[in-house]
Amino acid sequence: MLRIQRPKTLAALVEEEQSNPSNRFFGSGRNGECVREWLADLNELYARRAAGGVGNVVKIYVPPTLTGISPNSLAEQPYRWTGAINEATAESAVWWAFGIVTELEGREFLSRHMPTVIFEYFQSYRHYRLEVRYDGVHWIVESWI
């Protein structure tokens, strides 16, 4: 019998990774801040040296949506985030990229345009890239390499 596997949600991935003792990037918290490029790069270099190949900044990209809407300023990307990767961070990145200011506007934009968010981070001397897409209800993991 062929078993069809449902796509993994970002929430499920965060839950799995929170139980991983080497995880430093996934979590349910909303704490963190966007930091300037030069400060993020300096922090990243220091963290990698001090922590044995583990960075402390997540780079976030928000590409144009499949419906053709482009972020307000692609030049400001990547955003550099010091907090955890989770659904709230993905949603916040969309708000930053498209200049969304109200909850209603945010909900409508997510449902109508189903944006993609890309997270990049460095852990255990390895670069990781996580791509998630909003499907109208959940953030779905498109790829994680």
JONOR-V202300 format. One line per field, one symbol per residue. ss: DSSP state (h for helix, s for strand, l for the rest). phi: phi as a letter, one per 40 degrees, with the letter a starting at -180 (. if undefined). psi: psi as a letter, one per 40 degrees, with the letter a starting at -180 (. if undefined). A space follows every 50 residues. Layout:
ss=???
phi=???
psi=???
This chain:
ss=llllllllshhhhhhhhhlllllllslllllllsllhhhhhhhhhhhhhh lllllllssssllllllllllllhhhllssslllslhhhhhhhhhhhhll llhhhhhhhhhhhllssssssssllsssssssssllllssssssl
phi=.cbccccccccccccccccccccbbbaccbciacbcdccccccccccccc bggbcbbccbbbcdcccgccddaccccccbbccccacccccccccccbgc bbdcccdccdccbfcbbbbbabaffbcbbbbbbcbhbbcbccaab
psi=hhhhhiihidddddddddehdehedhieieiiihiidddddddddddddd efehiehhhhihiiieeehiidgddeiiihheaihadddddddddddefh eiddddddddddegiihhhhihhffihihhhihheedihhhdih.
